[in-house]
Amino acid sequence: MELLSHLADGFATSLSPLNLFIVILGVTAGLFIGAMPGLGSVNGVAIVLPMTFIVPPSSAIILLCAIYYGAMYGGAISSILLGIPGASTAVATTFDGRPMAQQGKAGLALIVAAVASFVGGTISVVLFTLFAAPLADVALAFGPAEEFALVLLAFTTFVGLGGDDVLKTIIMICLGLALSTVGLDLISGQPRLIFFDQPGFYSGISFLVLAIGIYGIGEILYTIETSKSAPSVTPARITFRDLWFGIKEVNKLWKTLSFGSLMGFFVGMLPAAGATPAALMSYGLSKLMSKQPETFGKGNIEGVASPETANNAASTGSLLPMLTLGIPGSPTTALLLGGMVMWGLVPGPMLFIEQPDFVWGLISSLYTANFAAVLVNLALIPLFVWALRMPFTVLCSLVLVLCIVGGFAPSQKMHDVWLIVGFGVVGYLMRKADYPMAPLVLALVLGPLMEKSFRQTLISEQGNVLAFIERPLSATFIAISAVFFLLPLLKYVKKSKRAQDVPGEPAK
């Protein structure tokens, strides 16, 4: 009863006219920020943060969280319509969202993404409300060894799923890990892989630069070459019947949505993990458990629902360690933590006791923001789908401009623009050679986290490599990773044995 009383007090705060207006304004702004390649929730919160001093702290955090939520919804828009992830959290959505748009199902993909995001956000907020304190203790049990094993599991799911050529998948993962080491060494500060002594490489290779180059420039080059006539975008439309059909289709995916929500919330709780690993791992495991894994990457509706559910659940989960422990769970929550400190609030267990109005006002605003975000998103889907009716020449020019602006805006360096062009050519060539792009992007995103957790474990354990299997949680993850890695070999042995039993049937 005490929980319900606190929540009722929180809704009294979040549903005030000022805060309700702030929520709608925040999710709408976040929607467009998330849809713009090169921006995303981190940049959106950073831009608005200095303006929050004109409102009370409770209204300020509600505004920033609304932008955060809206950006999570918006990241799917450019991923589906243009094939360019607006942020790293929307990478996995591109894998099946873009093929659906090319098949004339852009409206369905956007509806599925919006509803899946709403489900993931709602389940995670309920979990946040009920289990904030106990789950914070679980998150503390995850040390560097467990983080390394979790990232390793994410890589091996891509290897063991069997959808792509296993050798090519491993090559792309290794290439992505190599690119993730470009820059300054984490421990010694020494420069690594500074090609041709270019100063731009000292800050490393940004995920956005790689993703925009491969999925933006590379896709345009490939489309222009493979189209026999002038490329045209499939006419797209959206009606109330389409909206209702999309919602019914999402209802059939309740297992995927439930699993993605739980996994996303838990991974989001882990310090420094965030929504990107959650979305990628949810996509990989959904493909593993699917009855038709071969359809993933070709426009499978589950391939849109699972990452969108997970990344929205993770965005809520990442708020948990920030409020209860003072440890940000993602780059965006690190900015929110800085904002709280500027407002004179001290995150930690005492925050729930000393500032209950602030805490429960924030928690209740997550319900409001999630509901407002899905309504705004669904209302604007016809506008987004209408954009697909543009002639390819116009759309191609628009994508090129967005690629260049999106790559230049975060760092304001021409070095990144040239890298985008280079990665675009490389992505085009690898697409022609049938190399999968998803493992490369996954490795570049998770590579720094994997290296940091691996080296932290070795330093703390004085070089004892067995530390990874001496801890129960990390040992469990590593064992599952080994099974996934050996899965293609077991499949090959099984097919070879079947070919021997049936003469004339070659082993694949």
C-alpha positions in Angstrom: 0.0 0.0 0.0 2.9 2.3 0.7 4.2 1.8 -2.8 0.8 2.7 -4.3 0.6 5.8 -2.1 4.1 7.0 -3.3 3.1 6.3 -6.9 -0.1 8.3 -6.5 1.8 11.2 -5.1 4.2 10.9 -8.1 1.4 11.0 -10.6 0.0 14.1 -8.9 3.4 15.7 -9.7 3.9 14.3 -13.3 0.3 15.0 -14.4 0.3 18.7 -13.4 -0.3 20.9 -16.5 3.3 22.1 -16.6 4.8 18.7 -16.4 2.3 17.2 -18.8 3.2 19.8 -21.4 6.9 19.2 -20.7 6.4 15.4 -21.3 4.7 15.9 -24.7 7.2 18.5 -25.7 10.1 16.3 -24.7 9.0 13.1 -26.4 8.2 15.0 -29.6 11.6 16.7 -29.7 13.3 13.4 -28.8 11.4 11.6 -31.6 13.0 13.9 -34.2 16.4 14.0 -32.4 16.5 10.2 -32.4 15.5 10.0 -36.1 18.3 12.3 -37.2 21.5 10.3 -38.0 24.4 11.5 -35.9 22.3 12.9 -33.0 20.5 10.5 -30.6 19.6 10.7 -26.9 23.0 11.7 -25.7 23.3 14.8 -27.9 19.6 15.7 -27.3 20.0 15.6 -23.5 23.3 17.5 -23.7 21.8 20.3 -25.8 18.8 20.8 -23.5 20.5 20.3 -20.2 21.7 24.0 -19.8 18.1 25.1 -20.3 16.7 23.1 -17.4 17.5 25.8 -14.8 14.4 27.8 -15.7 12.1 25.0 -14.2 12.1 23.1 -10.9 14.4 20.0 -10.6 11.5 17.6 -10.8 10.3 19.2 -14.1 13.8 19.3 -15.4 14.5 15.6 -15.0 11.0 14.9 -16.4 11.9 16.9 -19.6 15.3 15.1 -20.0 13.8 11.7 -19.4 11.0 12.5 -21.9 13.7 13.4 -24.5 15.5 10.2 -23.7 12.4 8.1 -24.2 11.4 9.9 -27.4 14.9 9.5 -28.9 14.7 5.7 -28.2 11.5 5.6 -30.2 12.9 7.9 -32.9 16.0 5.9 -33.6 13.9 3.3 -35.4 12.6 5.8 -37.9 15.8 6.5 -39.9 16.8 2.8 -39.4 13.7 1.6 -41.2 13.1 4.4 -43.8 16.7 5.2 -44.8 18.7 2.2 -43.5 20.8 4.5 -41.4 20.8 4.0 -37.6 20.1 7.3 -35.9 22.2 6.0 -32.9 23.9 2.8 -31.9 20.8 1.7 -30.0 18.9 1.3 -33.4 21.6 -0.7 -35.2 19.8 -4.0 -34.8 16.5 -2.5 -36.0 18.1 -1.8 -39.4 18.8 -5.5 -40.1 15.1 -6.3 -40.7 13.4 -2.9 -40.6 15.1 -1.7 -43.8 14.3 -4.8 -45.8 10.6 -4.5 -44.7 10.6 -0.9 -46.0 12.1 -2.0 -49.3 9.3 -4.6 -49.6 6.7 -1.8 -49.2 6.0 -2.6 -45.5 7.5 0.6 -44.0 4.2 1.5 -42.2 4.0 -2.0 -40.7 7.6 -1.8 -39.5 7.1 1.6 -37.9 3.9 0.4 -36.2 5.7 -2.7 -34.9 8.6 -0.6 -33.7 6.4 1.9 -31.9 4.2 -0.7 -30.2 7.2 -2.9 -29.3 8.9 0.1 -27.8 5.8 0.9 -25.7 5.6 -2.7 -24.4 9.3 -2.7 -23.5 9.0 0.7 -21.8 5.9 -0.3 -19.9 7.2 -3.6 -18.6 10.5 -2.1 -17.6 8.8 0.8 -15.7 6.7 -1.7 -13.8 9.8 -3.7 -12.9 11.5 -0.4 -12.0 8.7 0.5 -9.6 8.4 -2.9 -8.0 12.0 -4.1 -7.7 14.2 -1.0 -7.6 16.2 -1.8 -4.5 16.6 -5.6 -4.9 17.6 -5.3 -8.5 20.2 -2.7 -7.6 21.9 -5.4 -5.4 21.9 -7.8 -8.4 23.5 -5.3 -10.6 26.3 -4.9 -8.0 27.1 -8.6 -8.4 28.3 -7.9 -11.9 32.0 -7.1 -12.0 34.3 -6.8 -15.0 34.6 -10.5 -15.4 30.8 -10.9 -15.8 30.7 -7.9 -18.2 33.4 -9.5 -20.4 31.5 -12.9 -20.5 28.3 -11.1 -21.3 29.8 -9.3 -24.3 31.5 -12.6 -25.4 28.1 -14.2 -25.4 26.8 -11.4 -27.7 29.5 -12.2 -30.2 29.1 -16.0 -30.1 25.3 -15.7 -30.7 26.1 -14.2 -34.1 28.5 -17.0 -34.9 26.3 -19.8 -33.7 23.0 -18.7 -35.3 24.0 -20.2 -38.7 22.3 -17.5 -40.8 25.5 -16.3 -42.5 28.8 -17.8 -43.5 30.5 -18.6 -40.2 34.0 -17.8 -41.4 32.9 -14.5 -42.8 31.1 -13.7 -39.6 34.2 -14.4 -37.5 36.3 -12.3 -39.9 34.0 -9.3 -39.6 33.9 -9.6 -35.8 37.7 -9.6 -35.7 37.9 -6.6 -38.1 35.4 -4.7 -35.9 37.4 -5.5 -32.7 40.6 -4.3 -34.5 38.9 -1.1 -35.5 37.7 -0.6 -31.9 41.3 -0.5 -30.6 42.2 2.5 -32.8 43.1 5.5 -30.6 44.8 5.8 -27.2 45.5 2.7 -25.0 43.1 2.5 -22.1 45.8 1.9 -19.5 49.1 3.3 -20.8 47.7 6.1 -23.0 50.0 5.1 -25.8 48.6 5.6 -29.4 47.5 2.5 -31.2 46.9 1.9 -34.9 47.3 5.6 -35.8 47.2 5.1 -39.6 49.6 7.5 -41.5 50.0 9.6 -38.3 46.7 11.2 -38.8 45.6 13.2 -35.7 42.0 12.3 -36.2 42.6 8.7 -35.3 43.8 9.6 -31.8 40.1 9.9 -30.7 39.3 6.5 -32.2 36.7 5.5 -34.8 33.2 6.5 -33.9 30.4 4.0 -34.3 28.4 6.7 -36.1 31.1 7.1 -38.7 31.2 3.4 -39.5 27.4 2.9 -39.4 26.6 6.0 -41.6 29.3 5.0 -44.1 28.3 1.4 -44.4 24.5 1.6 -44.1 24.2 5.1 -45.8 26.8 5.6 -48.5 27.4 1.9 -49.1 23.7 1.1 -49.5 23.2 3.9 -52.0 26.2 2.7 -54.1 24.9 -0.8 -54.0 21.3 0.2 -54.9 22.4 2.4 -57.8 24.6 -0.4 -59.3 22.1 -3.3 -58.8 19.0 -1.4 -60.2 18.6 -2.1 -63.9 16.5 1.0 -64.4 16.2 4.2 -62.5 15.7 3.1 -58.8 12.4 3.9 -57.3 11.1 3.6 -53.8 8.1 1.3 -53.3 5.0 3.4 -52.8 4.0 3.3 -49.2 0.7 4.2 -47.5 -0.8 3.9 -44.0 -4.5 3.7 -43.0 -6.3 2.9 -39.8 -6.8 -0.7 -41.1 -3.0 -0.9 -41.5 -2.6 0.4 -38.0 -5.0 -2.1 -36.5 -3.3 -4.9 -38.5 0.1 -3.9 -37.2 -1.1 -3.9 -33.6 -2.6 -7.4 -34.1 0.6 -8.6 -35.6 2.5 -7.4 -32.5 0.1 -9.2 -30.2 1.3 -12.5 -31.8 4.9 -11.7 -30.7 4.1 -11.7 -26.9 6.9 -14.2 -26.2 9.5 -12.1 -28.1 8.3 -8.9 -26.4 8.3 -10.4 -22.9 11.8 -11.8 -23.3 13.2 -8.7 -24.9 11.7 -6.5 -22.1 13.2 -8.6 -19.3 16.5 -9.0 -20.9 16.7 -5.3 -21.9 15.9 -4.1 -18.4 18.5 -6.4 -16.8 21.3 -5.6 -19.3 20.4 -1.9 -19.0 20.9 -2.1 -15.2 24.6 -3.1 -15.7 26.9 -0.1 -15.3 28.4 1.0 -18.7 26.3 -1.5 -20.7 23.2 0.5 -21.8 20.7 -0.1 -24.5 23.0 -1.0 -27.5 24.2 -4.3 -26.1 20.7 -5.1 -24.9 19.2 -4.5 -28.4 21.9 -6.5 -30.2 21.8 -9.4 -27.8 18.0 -9.5 -27.9 18.1 -9.6 -31.7 20.6 -12.5 -31.7 18.8 -14.6 -29.1 15.4 -14.0 -30.8 16.9 -15.3 -34.0 18.3 -18.3 -32.2 15.0 -19.2 -30.7 12.9 -18.5 -33.8 11.4 -21.3 -35.8 12.5 -19.5 -39.0 16.0 -18.1 -38.3 16.8 -18.0 -42.0 14.3 -15.2 -42.5 16.1 -12.8 -40.1 17.8 -10.0 -42.0 15.3 -10.3 -44.9 12.3 -8.5 -43.3 11.3 -10.6 -40.3 8.8 -8.7 -38.1 10.5 -10.3 -35.0 13.8 -8.7 -36.1 12.2 -5.3 -35.6 10.2 -6.0 -32.4 12.9 -7.7 -30.4 15.6 -4.9 -30.5 13.1 -2.1 -30.1 11.6 -3.8 -27.1 15.0 -4.4 -25.5 16.5 -0.9 -26.1 13.5 0.9 -24.6 13.5 -1.5 -21.6 17.2 -0.9 -21.2 16.8 2.9 -21.2 14.6 2.5 -18.1 16.9 -0.1 -16.6 19.9 2.2 -16.9 18.1 4.8 -14.7 18.1 2.3 -11.8 21.8 2.2 -10.9 21.9 6.0 -11.4 19.1 6.7 -8.8 19.9 3.9 -6.3 23.7 3.8 -6.5 24.8 7.0 -8.2 26.3 4.9 -11.0 25.2 5.8 -14.6 24.1 2.8 -16.6 24.6 4.5 -20.0 26.1 7.7 -21.5 22.8 9.4 -21.4 22.2 8.6 -17.8 25.7 9.9 -17.1 24.4 13.3 -18.3 21.3 13.0 -16.2 23.5 12.2 -13.2 25.4 15.4 -13.9 22.2 17.4 -14.1 21.0 16.0 -10.7 24.3 17.1 -9.1 23.9 20.6 -10.7 20.4 20.8 -9.2 21.8 20.0 -5.7 20.5 16.4 -5.6 22.7 13.5 -4.4 21.9 10.2 -6.2 22.0 7.1 -4.0 19.9 5.0 -1.6 19.2 8.1 0.6 17.6 9.9 -2.4 14.4 7.8 -1.9 14.2 8.9 1.7 15.3 12.5 1.4 13.6 13.4 -1.9 10.6 11.1 -2.3 8.7 13.8 -4.3 11.5 14.0 -6.8 12.0 10.2 -7.1 8.3 9.2 -7.4 7.6 12.1 -9.7 10.3 10.8 -12.0 9.1 7.2 -11.9 5.5 8.2 -12.6 6.6 10.5 -15.4 8.1 7.4 -17.1 4.6 6.0 -17.4 3.4 9.3 -18.8 6.3 9.7 -21.2 6.0 6.2 -22.5 2.3 6.6 -23.2 2.8 10.0 -24.8 5.7 8.7 -27.0 3.7 5.9 -28.5 0.7 8.2 -29.3 3.0 10.9 -30.9 4.9 8.2 -32.8 1.8 6.5 -34.2 0.2 9.9 -35.1 3.3 10.9 -37.1 3.8 7.5 -38.9 1.8 8.7 -42.0 4.2 11.7 -42.3 7.3 9.4 -42.1 5.8 6.9 -44.6 4.9 9.8 -46.9 8.6 10.6 -47.1 9.2 7.3 -48.9 7.1 8.5 -51.9 9.9 10.9 -52.9 11.7 10.0 -56.2 14.9 8.1 -55.6 17.0 10.9 -57.0 15.6 13.2 -54.3 15.8 10.6 -51.6 19.4 9.7 -52.5 20.5 13.3 -52.3 18.7 13.7 -49.0 20.4 10.6 -47.6 23.8 11.8 -48.8 23.3 15.2 -47.1 22.2 13.5 -43.9 25.2 11.2 -44.0 27.6 14.1 -44.3 25.9 16.3 -41.8 25.4 13.5 -39.3 29.0 12.5 -39.5 30.4 16.0 -39.2 28.1 17.4 -36.5 29.2 15.4 -33.4 33.0 16.1 -33.8 33.0 18.9 -36.4 36.0 17.3 -38.1 36.5 16.7 -41.8 38.4 13.6 -40.8 35.2 11.9 -40.0 33.6 12.9 -43.3 36.4 11.3 -45.2 36.1 8.2 -43.1 32.4 8.0 -43.9 33.3 8.1 -47.6 36.0 5.4 -47.1 33.7 3.1 -45.1 30.9 3.6 -47.7 33.2 2.3 -50.4 34.3 -0.6 -48.2 30.8 -1.4 -47.2 29.7 -1.5 -50.9 32.6 -3.9 -51.8 31.8 -6.1 -48.8 28.1 -6.2 -49.7 29.1 -7.4 -53.2 31.3 -10.1 -51.6 28.3 -11.1 -49.4 30.0 -10.3 -46.1 27.6 -9.6 -43.2 27.8 -6.1 -41.8 26.0 -6.7 -38.5 29.0 -8.5 -36.8 31.3 -5.6 -37.8 29.1 -3.0 -36.3 28.5 -5.1 -33.2 32.2 -5.6 -32.6 33.0 -1.9 -33.0 30.3 -0.9 -30.5 31.0 -3.6 -27.9 34.8 -3.8 -28.5 35.8 -1.0 -26.0 33.6 -2.4 -23.3 35.0 -5.9 -23.9 38.6 -4.7 -23.7 38.1 -2.6 -20.7 36.4 -5.4 -18.7 39.0 -7.9 -19.8 41.9 -5.8 -18.7 40.2 -4.7 -15.5 39.7 -8.3 -14.5 43.3 -9.3 -15.3 44.7 -6.3 -13.3 42.5 -6.9 -10.3 43.3 -10.6 -10.3 47.0 -10.1 -10.9 47.0 -11.8 -14.3 45.0 -14.8 -13.3 43.2 -15.9 -16.5 41.2 -18.5 -14.6 39.3 -15.7 -12.8 36.8 -15.7 -15.7 35.7 -19.2 -14.9 36.1 -19.1 -11.2 33.2 -16.7 -10.8 29.8 -18.5 -11.2 28.0 -15.9 -13.3 30.9 -15.3 -15.7 31.6 -19.1 -16.0 28.0 -19.7 -16.9 28.1 -17.0 -19.7 31.4 -18.4 -21.0 30.0 -22.0 -21.1 26.9 -20.8 -23.1 29.2 -18.9 -25.4 31.3 -22.0 -26.0 28.1 -23.9 -26.9 27.1 -21.2 -29.4 30.6 -21.1 -30.9 30.7 -24.9 -31.4 27.1 -25.0 -32.7 28.1 -24.6 -36.4 30.7 -27.4 -36.1 28.0 -29.7 -34.6 25.6 -28.8 -37.4 28.3 -29.6 -40.0 29.1 -33.0 -38.3 25.4 -33.8 -38.3 24.9 -33.0 -41.9 28.0 -35.0 -42.9 26.7 -38.0 -41.1 23.3 -37.6 -42.8 25.1 -37.3 -46.2 26.9 -40.6 -45.5 23.6 -42.3 -44.6 21.9 -41.0 -47.8 24.1 -41.6 -50.8 24.3 -38.7 -53.2 23.4 -36.0 -50.7 26.3 -33.6 -50.3 27.2 -32.1 -46.9 26.7 -28.4 -46.7 
